[in-house]
């Protein structure tokens, strides 16, 4: 749900998602607004030129020059004096000539001859011959043969990058993603993460594996109510939301007001009013069933009950159940316009989580049409525009929200953040300072808005003003001591600022202590454990986060992290290869 979800990860300069880079490597540098921990792969253009990006299709070793008749007779005499290895090399060179001419059957015949002639103790040469034959099979799209020959090559030369990468590509074609991922992980580590091609293959396979696993797991998962802190944070992002307002005087019965001790039994006949009472008591597990009673009895508050039930379906990650309720409210033309706009905002946010930005944009635009004075519409559409990198439009939406609700500290803070993103990408130092001054203005005018300090801290971290960022996180904690996410960000800051892993982990552990349903804390701890080389602990953390994922997309991302860590344990076991650790 957009209002309470983490920002979408920006892409790195190399076009790879940052979480992926974060996982596969380990030098302590944090980049970008999300304070994601990763290894910096930026090198000079000179280093990159012609290196690592072009796929090598040719086999290894030189091709023999074309010989005339005299040359052939001389070659035959020389052949009698050659060692078996020399003859094998000759057959390979002949194979290379055919390969370059596109005569792959003849090339395969020559490489096979080279393999049979080569003494078995000449492992390096033999592995090259097998790898060359695999390259010819690859041209003929004979993937099983490619895998078999690469296996022979790797057995004789375990760190043979070309054979490992060729096998990885063939395994992907054979839909063997798990083994493909192990091979490409080994390649990434051996190449120090400098080859764009192997990085892209690793990313592609991890995403594909993550999606497959999440699709199956998310469908059959047990719905899980988030922490009260998360739920309250979600509702606080709405100001024109009828259903999240406290019970009105006329809605409470006198006997309920007098009861103390255990949660008051609500005797009102309305399921919706009972649900509202449970909401005030933070007894969230009972809300969906009470709303259902109101809806089934076609009670006075049916429309409100539909939205409240849909909202809690979204909060427990059951979008399939939420959508019919939201559709019904949106399509009820005579319903309260505020309720219809609220349903459109929530359905629009749901579409964004499902990676359907066009449907999402349509819903937000419709909400703005039917209720043009609803500040929530512009606030949440502004967030959507930031996710879509339409920063200028986001600023416009936040301005509209502020015009309607000048006291909306949250919208003011998010406008500063949007301005900052705009200047960060434009790289204009003067305008960047203007955005930072905007943050200063917001925290001066709204000293009780924790979000203002949190967003300012992220911008300061980007600008490497670590000491001041740390102060901002302390302010956040002072205002919202039960906000686990702030502790995670402060923990990440310690890693980047002081390379203090122990303090970083201590703060993230504190986040879990405050909210044991904080998936962001488990995910971050898992990423750090990968970089410390504690792969089993990392996998355990990722699995905990997977069980708490609030959407299928988030779960797919977490499975990708987990699979990457698992692949590294296998690579370490098979080849003794590990990336640099903290």
C-alpha positions as CSV (number, residue, x, y, z in Angstrom):
1,X,0.0,0.0,0.0
2,X,1.7,3.1,-1.3
3,X,1.1,5.3,1.7
4,X,3.1,3.1,4.0
5,X,5.4,1.2,1.7
6,X,9.1,1.7,1.2
7,X,10.2,3.8,-1.8
8,X,10.9,1.9,-5.0
9,X,14.6,1.3,-5.6
10,X,16.2,3.6,-8.1
11,X,18.3,2.0,-10.8
12,X,22.1,2.1,-10.6
13,X,24.2,3.7,-13.3
14,X,24.8,0.4,-14.9
15,X,21.0,-0.2,-15.3
16,X,20.9,-2.9,-12.6
17,X,18.7,-2.7,-9.6
18,X,20.6,-1.6,-6.6
19,X,19.3,-4.4,-4.3
20,X,21.0,-6.8,-6.7
21,X,24.4,-5.1,-6.5
22,X,23.9,-4.8,-2.8
23,X,23.6,-8.5,-2.5
24,X,26.4,-9.8,-4.6
25,X,29.2,-7.8,-3.2
26,X,30.5,-6.0,-0.1
27,X,32.5,-2.8,0.0
28,X,30.8,-0.4,2.5
29,X,29.4,2.5,0.4
30,X,25.8,3.6,0.5
31,X,24.3,5.4,-2.5
32,X,20.9,6.8,-3.3
33,X,17.9,8.0,-1.4
34,X,16.8,4.6,-0.1
35,X,20.0,4.3,1.9
36,X,20.6,0.9,0.3
37,X,23.9,-0.7,1.2
38,X,25.9,-1.7,-1.9
39,X,29.3,-1.9,-3.6
40,X,30.2,0.9,-6.0
41,X,30.9,-0.4,-9.4
42,X,31.5,2.9,-11.2
43,X,34.7,2.9,-13.2
44,X,36.1,5.4,-15.7
45,X,34.8,5.2,-19.2
46,X,38.3,4.4,-20.4
47,X,38.4,1.3,-18.3
48,X,35.1,0.1,-19.7
49,X,35.8,0.8,-23.3
50,X,35.7,-2.5,-25.3
51,X,36.0,-4.5,-22.1
52,X,33.5,-6.8,-20.5
53,X,30.5,-5.7,-22.6
54,X,31.0,-7.6,-25.8
55,X,30.1,-11.2,-25.9
56,X,32.9,-13.4,-27.0
57,X,31.6,-15.8,-29.7
58,X,35.0,-17.0,-31.0
59,X,36.8,-20.0,-29.6
60,X,40.2,-19.8,-28.1
61,X,43.5,-20.2,-29.9
62,X,44.6,-19.0,-33.4
63,X,43.1,-20.2,-36.7
64,X,45.6,-21.8,-39.1
65,X,46.3,-19.8,-42.3
66,X,44.9,-21.3,-45.5
67,X,47.7,-23.5,-47.0
68,X,48.6,-24.2,-50.6
69,X,49.7,-27.6,-52.0
70,X,53.4,-27.1,-51.1
71,X,52.5,-26.0,-47.7
72,X,50.3,-29.2,-47.1
73,X,53.2,-31.5,-48.0
74,X,55.5,-29.6,-45.7
75,X,52.8,-29.8,-43.0
76,X,52.5,-33.6,-43.4
77,X,56.3,-34.0,-42.9
78,X,56.2,-31.8,-39.8
79,X,53.2,-33.8,-38.5
80,X,55.3,-36.9,-38.2
81,X,57.8,-35.1,-35.8
82,X,55.0,-33.5,-33.6
83,X,54.1,-34.5,-30.0
84,X,50.5,-35.6,-29.3
85,X,49.9,-32.2,-27.7
86,X,51.2,-30.3,-30.8
87,X,48.9,-32.4,-33.0
88,X,46.0,-31.7,-30.7
89,X,46.7,-28.0,-30.9
90,X,46.9,-28.3,-34.7
91,X,43.5,-29.9,-34.8
92,X,42.1,-27.2,-32.5
93,X,43.6,-24.4,-34.8
94,X,41.9,-26.1,-37.8
95,X,38.6,-26.2,-35.8
96,X,39.0,-22.5,-35.1
97,X,39.3,-21.8,-38.8
98,X,36.1,-23.7,-39.6
99,X,34.3,-21.9,-36.6
100,X,35.2,-18.5,-38.0
101,X,33.9,-19.5,-41.4
102,X,30.6,-20.6,-39.8
103,X,31.2,-24.4,-40.6
104,X,30.3,-25.6,-37.1
105,X,30.0,-29.3,-37.9
106,X,33.5,-29.4,-39.3
107,X,34.7,-27.3,-36.3
108,X,33.1,-29.8,-33.9
109,X,34.9,-32.7,-35.7
110,X,38.3,-31.0,-35.4
111,X,37.7,-30.1,-31.6
112,X,36.7,-33.8,-31.0
113,X,39.9,-34.9,-32.7
114,X,41.9,-32.4,-30.5
115,X,40.3,-33.9,-27.4
116,X,41.1,-37.5,-28.5
117,X,44.7,-36.6,-29.3
118,X,45.4,-34.5,-26.2
119,X,47.3,-36.3,-23.3
120,X,44.9,-36.5,-20.3
121,X,47.4,-34.8,-18.0
122,X,47.3,-31.6,-20.1
123,X,44.2,-30.4,-18.2
124,X,44.4,-26.7,-19.2
125,X,44.6,-27.5,-22.9
126,X,41.9,-30.2,-22.7
127,X,39.6,-27.8,-20.9
128,X,40.1,-25.3,-23.7
129,X,39.2,-27.9,-26.4
130,X,36.0,-28.8,-24.6
131,X,35.1,-25.2,-24.2
132,X,35.7,-24.5,-27.9
133,X,33.5,-27.4,-28.8
134,X,30.8,-26.1,-26.5
135,X,31.1,-22.7,-28.3
136,X,30.4,-24.5,-31.6
137,X,27.4,-26.5,-30.1
138,X,26.1,-23.1,-28.8
139,X,26.0,-21.8,-32.3
140,X,23.9,-24.8,-33.3
141,X,21.7,-24.2,-30.2
142,X,22.5,-27.7,-28.9
143,X,22.1,-26.7,-25.2
144,X,22.5,-30.1,-23.6
145,X,25.8,-30.7,-25.5
146,X,27.0,-27.2,-24.5
147,X,26.4,-28.0,-20.8
148,X,28.1,-31.4,-21.0
149,X,31.2,-30.0,-22.7
150,X,31.4,-27.0,-20.3
151,X,31.1,-29.5,-17.3
152,X,34.2,-31.3,-18.7
153,X,36.0,-28.0,-19.1
154,X,35.1,-26.8,-15.5
155,X,36.0,-30.1,-14.0
156,X,39.6,-29.7,-15.3
157,X,39.8,-26.0,-14.7
158,X,37.3,-25.0,-11.9
159,X,37.7,-21.2,-12.3
160,X,37.4,-21.2,-16.1
161,X,35.2,-18.1,-16.5
162,X,34.3,-18.6,-20.2
163,X,33.2,-22.2,-19.6
164,X,31.2,-21.2,-16.5
165,X,29.4,-18.4,-18.3
166,X,28.7,-20.5,-21.4
167,X,27.2,-23.2,-19.2
168,X,25.1,-20.6,-17.3
169,X,23.6,-19.3,-20.6
170,X,22.9,-22.9,-21.8
171,X,21.3,-23.8,-18.4
172,X,19.1,-20.8,-18.7
173,X,17.9,-22.0,-22.1
174,X,17.2,-25.4,-20.6
175,X,15.2,-23.6,-17.8
176,X,17.5,-24.9,-15.1
177,X,17.6,-21.5,-13.2
178,X,19.0,-22.8,-9.9
179,X,22.3,-24.1,-11.5
180,X,22.4,-21.3,-14.0
181,X,22.4,-18.9,-11.0
182,X,25.2,-20.7,-9.3
183,X,27.4,-20.5,-12.4
184,X,26.7,-16.9,-13.1
185,X,27.3,-16.0,-9.4
186,X,30.7,-17.7,-9.7
187,X,31.4,-15.7,-12.9
188,X,30.4,-12.4,-11.3
189,X,32.8,-13.0,-8.3
190,X,35.7,-14.2,-10.6
191,X,35.3,-11.1,-12.8
192,X,35.0,-8.8,-9.7
193,X,31.5,-7.7,-11.0
194,X,33.0,-5.9,-13.9
195,X,31.2,-7.6,-16.8
196,X,27.8,-6.1,-17.6
197,X,26.7,-9.3,-19.4
198,X,27.1,-11.7,-16.5
199,X,25.6,-9.1,-14.1
200,X,22.5,-8.8,-16.3
201,X,22.1,-12.5,-16.6
202,X,22.3,-12.9,-12.8
203,X,19.7,-10.2,-12.4
204,X,17.4,-11.7,-15.0
205,X,17.6,-15.2,-13.4
206,X,17.1,-13.9,-9.9
207,X,14.1,-11.9,-10.9
208,X,12.6,-14.8,-12.7
209,X,13.2,-17.2,-9.8
210,X,11.8,-14.7,-7.4
211,X,8.6,-14.2,-9.4
212,X,8.0,-17.9,-9.7
213,X,8.5,-18.6,-6.0
214,X,6.5,-15.6,-4.9
215,X,3.5,-16.4,-7.2
216,X,3.2,-19.8,-5.6
217,X,3.9,-18.8,-2.0
218,X,1.9,-15.6,-2.0
219,X,-1.3,-17.4,-3.2
220,X,-1.1,-19.9,-0.4
221,X,0.2,-17.6,2.4
222,X,-1.5,-17.1,5.7
223,X,-2.9,-13.5,5.9
224,X,-0.9,-11.5,8.4
225,X,-2.0,-8.3,10.2
226,X,0.8,-5.7,10.2
227,X,1.9,-4.1,13.5
228,X,-0.4,-1.4,15.0
229,X,2.4,1.1,14.3
230,X,2.3,0.3,10.6
231,X,-1.5,0.5,10.5
232,X,-1.6,3.8,12.3
233,X,1.1,5.2,10.0
234,X,-1.0,4.1,7.0
235,X,-4.2,5.8,8.2
236,X,-2.3,9.0,9.2
237,X,-1.5,9.6,5.5
238,X,-5.2,10.3,4.9
239,X,-6.9,13.5,6.1
240,X,-10.2,13.3,4.1
241,X,-10.8,9.7,5.1
242,X,-14.3,9.2,6.7
243,X,-13.6,5.6,7.8
244,X,-10.5,6.4,9.8
245,X,-12.1,9.2,11.8
246,X,-12.9,8.4,15.5
247,X,-16.4,7.4,16.4
248,X,-18.8,10.4,16.6
249,X,-20.7,11.2,19.8
250,X,-24.0,9.8,18.4
251,X,-22.3,6.6,17.3
252,X,-21.3,5.5,20.8
253,X,-23.8,4.0,23.3
254,X,-23.7,5.4,26.9
255,X,-23.1,2.0,28.5
256,X,-20.0,1.5,26.4
257,X,-18.5,4.7,27.6
258,X,-18.8,3.7,31.2
259,X,-17.1,0.3,30.9
260,X,-13.5,0.0,31.9
261,X,-11.0,-2.9,32.2
262,X,-11.5,-5.3,29.3
263,X,-12.3,-3.9,25.8
264,X,-15.9,-2.7,25.9
265,X,-18.4,-5.0,24.3
266,X,-20.1,-2.9,21.7
267,X,-23.8,-3.6,21.8
268,X,-24.8,-1.5,18.8
269,X,-26.5,-3.5,16.1
270,X,-24.3,-2.1,13.4
271,X,-21.3,-4.3,12.5
272,X,-19.6,-1.2,11.0
273,X,-19.8,0.7,14.3
274,X,-18.4,-2.3,16.1
275,X,-15.6,-2.4,13.6
276,X,-14.9,1.3,14.3
277,X,-14.9,0.6,18.0
278,X,-12.4,-2.2,17.6
279,X,-10.3,0.1,15.5
280,X,-10.0,2.6,18.3
281,X,-9.0,-0.2,20.7
282,X,-6.4,-1.4,18.1
283,X,-8.2,-4.8,18.1
284,X,-7.7,-5.0,14.3
285,X,-8.2,-8.7,13.8
286,X,-12.0,-8.4,14.3
287,X,-12.6,-5.6,11.9
288,X,-13.1,-7.6,8.6
289,X,-15.7,-9.9,10.2
290,X,-17.7,-7.0,11.7
291,X,-17.7,-5.2,8.3
292,X,-18.9,-8.4,6.7
293,X,-21.9,-8.5,9.1
294,X,-22.8,-4.9,8.1
295,X,-22.5,-5.6,4.4
296,X,-24.4,-8.9,4.6
297,X,-27.3,-7.2,6.4
298,X,-27.3,-4.3,3.9
299,X,-27.0,-2.0,6.9
300,X,-26.9,1.8,6.9
301,X,-23.1,1.9,6.7
302,X,-22.7,-0.6,3.9
303,X,-20.5,1.7,1.7
304,X,-18.3,2.6,4.7
305,X,-18.0,-1.0,5.7
306,X,-17.0,-2.0,2.1
307,X,-14.1,0.5,2.2
308,X,-13.0,-0.4,5.7
309,X,-13.0,-4.1,4.9
310,X,-11.2,-3.5,1.6
311,X,-8.6,-1.4,3.5
312,X,-7.9,-4.2,5.9
313,X,-7.8,-6.7,3.1
314,X,-5.1,-4.6,1.5
315,X,-3.2,-4.3,4.8
316,X,-3.1,-8.1,5.3
317,X,-1.9,-8.4,1.6
318,X,-5.1,-9.8,0.1
319,X,-5.6,-7.5,-2.9
320,X,-7.9,-10.1,-4.6
321,X,-10.4,-9.8,-1.8
322,X,-10.1,-6.0,-1.6
323,X,-10.7,-5.2,-5.3
324,X,-14.4,-6.3,-5.5
325,X,-15.2,-4.1,-2.5
326,X,-13.4,-1.1,-3.9
327,X,-15.0,-1.7,-7.4
328,X,-18.5,-1.8,-5.8
329,X,-18.0,1.6,-4.0
330,X,-16.4,3.2,-7.1
331,X,-19.4,2.1,-9.2
332,X,-22.0,3.3,-6.8
333,X,-22.8,6.6,-8.4
334,X,-25.0,8.0,-5.5
335,X,-22.4,7.1,-2.8
336,X,-20.7,9.9,-0.8
337,X,-18.1,11.4,-3.2
338,X,-15.4,11.4,-0.4
339,X,-15.9,7.6,-0.1
340,X,-15.7,7.0,-3.8
341,X,-12.5,9.1,-4.1
342,X,-11.0,7.2,-1.1
343,X,-11.8,3.9,-2.8
344,X,-10.1,5.2,-6.1
345,X,-7.0,6.3,-4.1
346,X,-6.7,2.8,-2.5
347,X,-7.4,0.9,-5.8
348,X,-4.9,3.2,-7.6
349,X,-2.2,2.4,-4.9
350,X,-3.0,-1.3,-5.2
351,X,-2.5,-1.1,-9.0
352,X,0.8,0.6,-8.5
353,X,1.9,-2.2,-6.2
354,X,0.9,-4.7,-8.9
355,X,3.1,-2.8,-11.4
356,X,0.2,-1.5,-13.4
357,X,1.0,2.3,-13.5
358,X,-1.5,3.1,-16.3
359,X,-4.5,1.7,-14.4
360,X,-3.1,3.4,-11.3
361,X,-2.9,6.8,-13.0
362,X,-6.4,6.5,-14.4
363,X,-7.8,5.9,-10.9
364,X,-6.0,8.9,-9.4
365,X,-7.1,11.1,-12.3
366,X,-10.7,10.0,-11.9
367,X,-10.5,10.7,-8.1
368,X,-9.3,14.2,-8.9
369,X,-12.2,14.7,-11.3
370,X,-15.0,13.6,-9.0
371,X,-13.6,15.3,-5.8
372,X,-11.3,18.1,-6.9
373,X,-11.0,19.6,-3.4
374,X,-9.8,16.3,-1.8
375,X,-6.3,16.9,-0.5
376,X,-5.6,13.1,-0.2
377,X,-6.0,12.6,-3.9
378,X,-3.1,15.0,-4.7
379,X,-1.0,13.8,-1.8
380,X,-1.2,10.1,-2.9
381,X,-0.9,10.9,-6.6
382,X,2.2,12.9,-5.8
383,X,3.7,9.8,-4.2
384,X,2.8,7.8,-7.3
385,X,4.5,10.4,-9.6
386,X,7.7,10.1,-7.5
387,X,7.6,6.4,-8.0
388,X,7.2,6.9,-11.7
389,X,10.0,9.4,-11.8
390,X,7.6,12.2,-12.9
391,X,9.1,14.5,-10.3
392,X,7.8,17.8,-11.7
393,X,4.2,16.6,-11.7
394,X,4.7,15.3,-8.2
395,X,5.7,18.8,-7.0
396,X,2.5,20.1,-8.7
397,X,0.4,17.6,-6.8
398,X,2.0,18.3,-3.5
399,X,1.4,22.1,-4.1
400,X,-2.3,21.4,-4.8
401,X,-2.5,19.4,-1.6
402,X,-0.8,22.2,0.5
403,X,-3.2,24.7,-1.1
404,X,-6.2,22.7,0.2
405,X,-4.6,21.8,3.5
406,X,-1.9,24.4,4.5
407,X,-1.4,22.5,7.8
408,X,-0.4,19.2,6.1
409,X,3.1,18.7,7.3
410,X,3.4,15.4,5.5
411,X,2.7,16.9,2.1
412,X,5.1,19.8,2.8
413,X,7.9,17.3,3.7
414,X,7.2,15.2,0.6
415,X,7.2,18.2,-1.6
416,X,10.7,19.0,-0.3
417,X,11.7,15.4,-1.1
418,X,10.3,15.7,-4.6
419,X,12.2,18.9,-5.2
420,X,15.4,17.3,-3.8
421,X,14.9,14.3,-6.2
422,X,14.5,16.8,-9.1
423,X,17.7,18.6,-8.3
424,X,19.6,15.4,-7.4
425,X,19.0,14.1,-10.9
426,X,19.6,17.5,-12.5
427,X,22.8,17.9,-10.6
428,X,22.4,21.7,-10.0
429,X,24.3,22.7,-6.8
430,X,22.4,26.0,-6.4
431,X,18.9,24.4,-6.8
432,X,20.1,21.5,-4.6
433,X,20.7,24.0,-1.8
434,X,17.2,25.4,-2.3
435,X,15.7,22.0,-1.8
436,X,17.8,21.5,1.4
437,X,16.7,25.0,2.6
438,X,13.1,23.8,2.0
439,X,13.6,20.9,4.4
440,X,15.0,23.4,7.0
441,X,11.9,25.5,6.6
442,X,9.6,22.5,7.1
443,X,11.2,21.2,10.3
444,X,11.2,24.8,11.6
445,X,7.4,25.2,10.9
446,X,6.4,21.6,11.7
447,X,8.7,20.6,14.5
448,X,6.4,17.6,15.4
449,X,6.4,16.0,11.9
450,X,8.7,13.0,12.2
451,X,8.4,12.4,8.4
452,X,10.0,15.8,7.7
453,X,13.1,14.8,9.8
454,X,13.2,11.3,8.2
455,X,13.1,12.6,4.6
456,X,15.6,15.3,5.4
457,X,18.0,12.7,6.9
458,X,17.8,10.7,3.7
459,X,18.7,13.7,1.6
460,X,21.6,14.6,4.0
461,X,22.9,11.1,3.8
462,X,23.0,11.5,0.0
463,X,25.0,14.6,0.4
464,X,27.3,12.8,2.8
465,X,26.4,15.1,5.7
466,X,26.3,12.2,8.0
467,X,26.5,13.9,11.4
468,X,23.5,16.1,10.6
469,X,21.6,13.1,9.2
470,X,22.2,11.3,12.4
471,X,20.7,14.2,14.4
472,X,17.6,14.2,12.2
473,X,17.1,10.4,12.9
474,X,17.4,11.1,16.6
475,X,14.7,13.8,16.3
476,X,12.5,11.2,14.5
477,X,13.1,8.6,17.3
478,X,12.3,11.3,19.9
479,X,8.9,12.0,18.2
480,X,8.0,8.4,17.2
481,X,10.0,6.0,19.5
482,X,8.0,3.1,18.2
483,X,8.8,3.6,14.5
484,X,11.0,0.7,13.7
485,X,11.9,1.9,10.1
486,X,13.8,4.9,11.6
487,X,16.1,2.6,13.6
488,X,16.9,0.6,10.4
489,X,17.8,3.8,8.5
490,X,19.9,5.1,11.4
491,X,21.6,1.7,11.5
492,X,22.5,1.9,7.8
493,X,23.8,5.4,8.4
494,X,26.3,4.0,11.0
495,X,27.6,1.6,8.4
496,X,28.2,4.2,5.8
497,X,29.4,6.9,8.1
498,X,31.7,5.1,10.5
499,X,31.8,1.6,9.0
500,X,30.5,0.5,12.5
501,X,28.9,-2.8,11.7
502,X,28.2,-3.7,15.4
503,X,26.3,-0.4,16.1
504,X,24.4,-0.8,12.8
505,X,23.3,-4.3,13.6
506,X,22.4,-3.2,17.2
507,X,20.1,-0.5,15.9
508,X,18.5,-2.9,13.4
509,X,18.0,-5.4,16.2
510,X,16.3,-2.7,18.2
511,X,13.9,-2.1,15.2
512,X,13.0,-5.8,15.4
513,X,12.5,-5.6,19.1
514,X,10.1,-2.7,18.6
515,X,8.2,-4.3,15.7
516,X,8.9,-8.0,15.1
517,X,6.8,-7.6,11.9
518,X,9.2,-5.1,10.3
519,X,10.2,-6.8,7.1
520,X,12.5,-4.0,6.1
521,X,14.6,-4.7,9.2
522,X,15.0,-8.4,8.5
523,X,15.8,-7.6,4.8
524,X,18.4,-5.1,5.7
525,X,20.0,-7.4,8.4
526,X,20.1,-10.2,5.8
527,X,21.9,-7.9,3.3
528,X,24.5,-6.9,5.9
529,X,25.0,-10.6,6.9
530,X,25.7,-11.5,3.3
531,X,28.4,-8.9,3.2
532,X,29.9,-10.1,6.4
533,X,30.0,-13.6,4.8
534,X,27.4,-15.0,7.2
535,X,25.3,-16.5,4.5
536,X,23.2,-19.0,6.6
537,X,22.2,-16.1,9.0
538,X,21.4,-14.0,5.9
539,X,19.1,-16.7,4.4
540,X,17.3,-17.0,7.8
541,X,16.7,-13.2,7.8
542,X,15.5,-13.1,4.2
543,X,13.1,-16.0,5.0
544,X,11.6,-14.1,7.9
545,X,11.1,-11.0,5.7
546,X,9.5,-13.3,3.0
547,X,6.8,-14.4,5.5
548,X,6.0,-10.7,6.3
549,X,5.9,-9.4,2.7
550,X,3.0,-7.2,2.1
551,X,2.7,-7.8,-1.7
552,X,3.7,-10.4,-4.2
553,X,6.1,-8.0,-5.8
554,X,7.9,-7.4,-2.5
555,X,8.0,-11.1,-1.8
556,X,9.5,-11.8,-5.3
557,X,12.2,-9.2,-4.5
558,X,13.0,-10.9,-1.1
559,X,13.1,-14.4,-2.8
560,X,15.7,-12.9,-5.2
561,X,17.9,-11.8,-2.3
562,X,17.5,-15.2,-0.6
563,X,18.3,-17.1,-3.8
564,X,21.4,-14.9,-4.4
565,X,22.7,-15.6,-0.9
566,X,22.0,-19.3,-1.3
567,X,23.8,-19.4,-4.7
568,X,26.8,-17.8,-2.9
569,X,26.9,-20.6,-0.3
570,X,26.9,-23.2,-3.1
571,X,29.7,-21.3,-5.0
572,X,31.7,-21.0,-1.8
573,X,31.3,-24.8,-1.2
574,X,32.1,-25.9,-4.7
575,X,34.8,-23.5,-5.8
576,X,36.0,-21.9,-2.5
577,X,35.0,-18.5,-4.0
578,X,33.6,-15.7,-1.9
579,X,33.1,-12.0,-2.7
580,X,34.9,-9.4,-0.5
581,X,33.3,-9.2,3.0
582,X,33.0,-6.4,5.5
